[in-house]
Amino acid sequence: MNAQPLADLLETLVNIPSETGSEARIAGFVSERLATASHGEVLASGHSRVWRGPRRGRPLVVLAGHLDTVPANGNGSARREDGKLFGVGSSDMKSGDAVLLRLIEEIDPRRLRYDLAVVFYDAEEGPARENGLGRLLREMPWLAEAALAVLLEPTDLRVELGCIGTLNAEIRVQGKAAHSARPWLGVNAVERAAPWLAEITRVPVTPVSVQGIEYRETLQVTTLQAGSARNVVPESLVANLNYRFPPDRTIAAAEERLRSFVPPEFEVAVIDRAPPGRVCLDDPAVTEFVRRFGLAVAGKQGWTDVARFTEAGIPAFNFGPGIPELAHQRDEYCPLANLEPAYRHLAAFLGEA
């Protein structure tokens, strides 16, 4: 595989705006590219596109990447510099999408050892309930027959297993409003919450090992709201607790642990939750992929749609050319040298040399 077409395709994709909710144009571009690929069919759902090769009774492998990006931050146009391609979505995850498109265009699915489907989905960066992959798994139940799924999230060519789960909970501390000139007539919710806030913001990051893979459990106050006017004693304080928990914990266990950090006299309302992705290092296909290419293995310190695949009973892992630490950054880029190895490893694993 010549690396130049991959770099050119990535540049084209980055130059197509596709902020979450505005993926129509990039979905159209993907449709046009897929229409030229032989030996397969293209399915559409909203702004998602699925390419499906012929079913020949082989195990099904699903490759997937999301088309949307976070809003541009002065980086809406692609530029190349020192072997890097800069631009919003370059790492997260249009570099993965470029690899997927070229795979479909270059491989002959009849020669593979697997049946193959490739998913390009919308709305990953938005609210979980609108996620395009979740919709596709409901609308196309045959996807759940997959023996393996590979999500091309940025991993810098590592195999990143599973993903951490997440909970967001609103903690409400109640007080009583009063004029600030007569505070003894009220109860200041900020003052009432202050000792707890001082304690909760010092909860340490905790390493947790799952199947020998390290994840980090974190608990952070991410938003804080209190007060209605400058001359009123605050009647209530609401803090958002964002809890990230390792893959060996269920949603119920994670919620119980989060509540253990909150005094019983404070109100707790869990407002959203996402389960972790299962660690699939014990799956033979995952083990083969890691060993065959001598790849480094790490835990996915963040939530990805690997969780949706494993929740559906599909072994899955993250593997892509982008740099995870650069996701959503103003100076986001993808090393162009990462594109060809990502393509080569996936093609060889599927059966194409």
C-alpha positions as CSV (number, residue, x, y, z in Angstrom):
1,M,0.0,0.0,0.0
2,N,1.4,3.4,-1.1
3,A,1.2,5.8,1.9
4,Q,0.5,8.9,-0.4
5,P,-3.1,8.0,-1.2
6,L,-3.9,7.5,2.5
7,A,-2.4,10.9,3.3
8,D,-4.3,12.6,0.5
9,L,-7.5,11.0,1.6
10,L,-7.0,12.0,5.2
11,E,-6.5,15.6,4.1
12,T,-9.7,15.5,2.1
13,L,-11.7,14.1,5.0
14,V,-10.3,16.7,7.4
15,N,-11.3,19.5,5.0
16,I,-14.9,18.3,5.1
17,P,-16.6,19.9,8.1
18,S,-18.5,17.2,10.1
19,E,-19.2,18.6,13.6
20,T,-21.7,16.3,15.4
21,G,-25.1,16.9,13.9
22,S,-23.7,18.1,10.6
23,E,-22.4,14.9,9.1
24,A,-24.5,15.0,5.9
25,R,-21.7,16.2,3.6
26,I,-19.1,13.7,4.8
27,A,-21.7,10.9,4.7
28,G,-22.3,11.8,1.1
29,F,-18.6,11.7,0.3
30,V,-18.2,8.3,1.9
31,S,-21.2,7.0,-0.1
32,E,-19.6,8.2,-3.3
33,R,-16.3,6.4,-2.4
34,L,-18.1,3.2,-1.4
35,A,-20.2,3.2,-4.6
36,T,-17.0,2.6,-6.6
37,A,-15.9,-0.4,-4.5
38,S,-16.7,-3.8,-6.0
39,H,-18.0,-7.0,-4.4
40,G,-20.1,-5.3,-1.7
41,E,-23.3,-3.4,-0.8
42,V,-23.8,0.0,0.9
43,L,-26.5,0.4,3.6
44,A,-27.6,3.8,4.9
45,S,-29.1,4.9,8.2
46,G,-29.3,8.6,8.8
47,H,-25.8,10.0,8.3
48,S,-24.2,6.5,8.9
49,R,-23.0,4.2,6.2
50,V,-22.3,0.5,6.3
51,W,-20.4,-1.4,3.7
52,R,-21.0,-5.1,3.7
53,G,-19.0,-7.7,1.7
54,P,-20.5,-11.0,0.5
55,R,-21.4,-13.5,3.2
56,R,-19.7,-16.8,2.6
57,G,-20.1,-18.5,5.9
58,R,-16.8,-17.2,7.3
59,P,-16.6,-15.5,10.8
60,L,-17.7,-11.9,10.5
61,V,-15.3,-9.1,11.4
62,V,-16.7,-5.5,11.8
63,L,-14.4,-2.5,11.4
64,A,-15.8,0.8,12.6
65,G,-15.1,4.5,12.8
66,H,-17.1,7.6,13.5
67,L,-17.4,10.4,11.0
68,D,-18.2,13.3,13.3
69,T,-15.8,15.6,15.2
70,V,-15.9,18.1,18.0
71,P,-16.3,21.8,16.8
72,A,-13.3,23.2,15.1
73,N,-11.2,25.6,17.1
74,G,-9.2,27.4,14.5
75,N,-8.2,24.1,13.0
76,G,-10.9,23.4,10.5
77,S,-8.5,23.3,7.5
78,A,-5.9,20.6,7.1
79,R,-2.2,21.4,6.8
80,R,0.9,19.3,6.6
81,E,4.0,20.0,8.5
82,D,7.1,17.8,9.4
83,G,5.3,14.6,8.5
84,K,2.2,15.4,10.4
85,L,-1.3,16.3,9.2
86,F,-3.0,18.9,11.4
87,G,-6.7,19.6,11.7
88,V,-9.8,18.9,13.7
89,G,-10.5,15.1,13.6
90,S,-7.2,14.3,12.1
91,S,-6.5,11.8,15.0
92,D,-10.0,11.4,16.3
93,M,-10.8,9.8,14.0
94,K,-10.6,10.6,10.4
95,S,-7.2,9.0,10.1
96,G,-9.0,5.7,11.0
97,D,-11.8,6.5,8.5
98,A,-9.2,7.0,5.8
99,V,-7.7,3.6,6.5
100,L,-11.1,2.0,6.4
101,L,-12.1,3.6,3.1
102,R,-8.8,2.5,1.4
103,L,-9.2,-1.0,2.8
104,I,-12.6,-1.4,1.1
105,E,-11.3,0.1,-2.1
106,E,-8.1,-2.1,-2.3
107,I,-8.9,-5.5,-0.9
108,D,-10.8,-8.3,-2.6
109,P,-13.3,-9.6,0.0
110,R,-13.6,-12.9,-1.8
111,R,-10.0,-13.7,-0.8
112,L,-10.3,-12.9,2.9
113,R,-10.5,-15.5,5.7
114,Y,-13.3,-13.5,7.2
115,D,-16.6,-12.0,6.1
116,L,-16.3,-8.3,6.5
117,A,-18.5,-5.3,7.3
118,V,-17.2,-1.7,7.7
119,V,-19.2,0.9,9.7
120,F,-19.0,4.6,9.3
121,Y,-21.3,6.1,11.9
122,D,-22.5,9.5,13.1
123,A,-23.0,11.4,16.4
124,E,-20.3,9.7,18.5
125,E,-19.1,12.9,20.0
126,G,-22.6,13.9,21.1
127,P,-25.1,12.6,23.7
128,A,-25.0,8.8,24.1
129,R,-28.7,8.4,23.3
130,E,-28.0,9.8,19.8
131,N,-24.9,7.7,19.0
132,G,-25.1,6.3,15.5
133,L,-23.5,3.0,16.3
134,G,-26.1,2.3,18.9
135,R,-28.8,2.9,16.3
136,L,-27.1,0.7,13.7
137,L,-26.8,-2.2,16.2
138,R,-30.6,-2.0,16.7
139,E,-31.5,-1.5,13.1
140,M,-29.0,-4.1,11.7
141,P,-29.1,-7.0,14.1
142,W,-26.8,-9.1,11.9
143,L,-23.9,-6.9,13.1
144,A,-24.2,-8.6,16.5
145,E,-23.2,-11.9,14.7
146,A,-19.7,-10.6,14.5
147,A,-16.9,-12.7,15.9
148,L,-14.7,-9.6,16.3
149,A,-15.0,-5.8,16.1
150,V,-12.1,-3.4,15.7
151,L,-12.8,0.3,16.4
152,L,-10.3,2.6,14.8
153,E,-10.2,5.1,17.6
154,P,-6.8,6.8,18.0
155,T,-4.3,4.5,19.8
156,D,-1.0,5.4,18.1
157,L,-0.8,1.9,16.7
158,R,-1.2,0.2,20.1
159,V,-3.9,-2.3,20.8
160,E,-6.0,-0.5,23.5
161,L,-8.3,-3.0,25.3
162,G,-11.7,-2.4,26.7
163,C,-12.5,1.1,28.0
164,I,-13.4,2.7,31.3
165,G,-17.0,3.3,32.2
166,T,-18.4,6.7,33.2
167,L,-21.1,8.1,35.6
168,N,-22.2,11.7,36.0
169,A,-24.0,12.5,39.1
170,E,-25.5,15.8,40.4
171,I,-24.8,16.4,44.1
172,R,-27.2,18.9,45.6
173,V,-26.5,20.6,48.9
174,Q,-29.5,22.4,50.3
175,G,-29.3,25.6,52.4
176,K,-31.8,28.4,53.0
177,A,-31.9,31.7,51.2
178,A,-31.6,35.0,53.2
179,H,-30.4,38.6,52.6
180,S,-26.6,38.7,52.6
181,A,-26.8,41.5,55.2
182,R,-28.6,39.2,57.6
183,P,-26.9,35.8,56.9
184,W,-27.9,34.4,60.3
185,L,-31.4,34.1,59.0
186,G,-30.3,31.6,56.3
187,V,-28.1,28.6,55.7
188,N,-25.3,29.1,53.2
189,A,-25.2,26.1,51.0
190,V,-21.6,26.9,49.9
191,E,-20.5,27.0,53.5
192,R,-22.3,23.7,54.2
193,A,-20.7,22.0,51.1
194,A,-17.1,23.4,51.6
195,P,-15.7,20.7,53.8
196,W,-16.9,18.0,51.5
197,L,-15.7,19.8,48.4
198,A,-12.2,20.1,50.0
199,E,-12.2,16.4,50.6
200,I,-13.7,15.2,47.3
201,T,-11.3,17.2,45.2
202,R,-8.4,15.4,46.8
203,V,-9.5,11.9,46.0
204,P,-6.4,10.4,44.3
205,V,-6.3,8.8,40.9
206,T,-6.2,5.0,41.6
207,P,-4.5,2.4,39.3
208,V,-6.5,-0.8,38.8
209,S,-5.3,-3.9,36.9
210,V,-7.7,-6.0,34.8
211,Q,-6.2,-9.0,33.0
212,G,-2.8,-7.5,33.6
213,I,-3.8,-4.2,31.9
214,E,-3.8,-1.0,33.9
215,Y,-6.7,1.5,34.1
216,R,-7.0,4.5,36.2
217,E,-10.1,5.2,38.4
218,T,-10.8,8.9,38.6
219,L,-13.4,11.1,40.5
220,Q,-13.6,14.7,39.5
221,V,-15.9,17.7,40.3
222,T,-16.5,19.1,36.8
223,T,-19.1,21.7,37.2
224,L,-20.3,23.8,40.2
225,Q,-23.3,26.0,40.5
226,A,-24.5,28.1,43.5
227,G,-26.3,31.3,44.2
228,S,-29.0,33.4,42.5
229,A,-27.8,36.9,43.2
230,R,-24.9,38.8,44.7
231,N,-26.9,39.9,47.8
232,V,-28.6,36.5,48.5
233,V,-27.2,33.7,50.7
234,P,-27.0,30.7,48.4
235,E,-30.0,28.4,48.9
236,S,-28.4,25.4,47.1
237,L,-25.2,24.2,45.6
238,V,-25.1,21.6,42.8
239,A,-21.8,19.9,41.9
240,N,-21.4,17.4,39.0
241,L,-19.3,14.4,39.9
242,N,-17.7,12.6,36.9
243,Y,-16.6,9.1,37.9
244,R,-14.5,7.0,35.6
245,F,-14.3,3.4,36.6
246,P,-12.4,0.3,35.4
247,P,-13.8,-2.5,33.2
248,D,-14.1,-5.0,36.1
249,R,-16.9,-2.9,37.7
250,T,-20.6,-3.0,36.8
251,I,-22.7,0.1,36.6
252,A,-24.5,-0.9,39.8
253,A,-21.2,-1.3,41.7
254,A,-19.8,1.9,40.3
255,E,-22.9,3.8,41.4
256,E,-22.7,2.3,44.9
257,R,-19.0,3.4,45.1
258,L,-19.8,6.9,43.9
259,R,-22.5,7.3,46.5
260,S,-20.0,6.2,49.2
261,F,-18.1,9.4,48.6
262,V,-21.2,11.6,49.3
263,P,-22.6,12.4,52.8
264,P,-26.0,10.9,53.3
265,E,-27.6,14.3,53.9
266,F,-26.7,15.5,50.4
267,E,-29.0,14.6,47.4
268,V,-27.5,12.4,44.7
269,A,-29.0,12.1,41.2
270,V,-27.2,10.0,38.5
271,I,-27.9,11.8,35.3
272,D,-26.1,9.6,32.8
273,R,-24.1,6.4,32.8
274,A,-22.1,4.3,30.3
275,P,-20.8,0.8,31.0
276,P,-17.1,0.0,30.5
277,G,-15.9,-2.0,27.6
278,R,-14.9,-5.6,28.4
279,V,-11.2,-6.5,28.3
280,C,-10.9,-9.2,25.5
281,L,-7.3,-10.1,25.8
282,D,-8.3,-13.7,26.3
283,D,-10.1,-13.9,23.0
284,P,-8.1,-15.9,20.4
285,A,-8.5,-13.4,17.6
286,V,-7.4,-10.5,19.8
287,T,-4.4,-12.5,21.0
288,E,-3.5,-13.4,17.4
289,F,-3.7,-9.7,16.3
290,V,-1.4,-8.6,19.1
291,R,1.2,-11.3,18.7
292,R,1.3,-11.4,15.0
293,F,2.3,-7.8,14.7
294,G,4.2,-7.5,17.9
295,L,2.0,-4.6,19.1
296,A,2.1,-2.8,22.4
297,V,-1.0,-3.4,24.6
298,A,-2.6,-0.8,26.9
299,G,-5.9,0.0,28.5
300,K,-8.2,2.5,26.9
301,Q,-8.3,5.4,29.4
302,G,-11.5,6.9,28.1
303,W,-14.9,5.7,27.0
304,T,-15.3,4.4,23.4
305,D,-17.8,2.4,21.5
306,V,-15.9,-0.8,22.2
307,A,-18.3,-0.8,25.2
308,R,-21.3,-1.0,22.8
309,F,-19.7,-3.9,20.9
310,T,-18.8,-5.9,24.0
311,E,-22.2,-5.2,25.6
312,A,-23.7,-6.8,22.5
313,G,-21.5,-9.9,23.1
314,I,-18.9,-9.0,20.4
315,P,-15.2,-9.2,21.4
316,A,-13.6,-5.9,20.4
317,F,-10.6,-3.6,20.8
318,N,-9.4,-0.2,19.8
319,F,-6.6,0.1,17.2
320,G,-6.0,3.2,15.1
321,P,-3.3,5.5,13.6
322,G,-4.3,8.7,15.6
323,I,-2.7,9.9,18.8
324,P,-5.2,9.6,21.7
325,E,-3.7,12.4,23.8
326,L,-4.3,14.9,20.9
327,A,-8.0,14.2,20.6
328,H,-10.1,17.4,20.9
329,Q,-7.0,19.6,21.1
330,R,-6.4,22.8,19.0
331,D,-3.1,21.4,17.8
332,E,-4.5,17.9,16.9
333,Y,-2.6,16.0,14.3
334,C,-1.9,12.5,13.0
335,P,1.6,11.3,12.1
336,L,1.4,10.4,8.4
337,A,3.8,7.6,9.0
338,N,1.1,5.8,11.2
339,L,-1.4,5.5,8.3
340,E,0.4,2.8,6.2
341,P,1.2,0.4,9.2
342,A,-2.5,0.6,10.4
343,Y,-3.7,-0.3,6.9
344,R,-1.1,-3.1,6.5
345,H,-1.8,-4.8,9.8
346,L,-5.5,-4.8,9.3
347,A,-5.2,-6.1,5.7
348,A,-2.8,-8.8,6.7
349,F,-5.0,-9.9,9.6
350,L,-8.1,-10.1,7.4
351,G,-6.2,-12.3,4.9
352,E,-4.8,-9.9,2.4
353,A,-1.0,-9.7,2.2
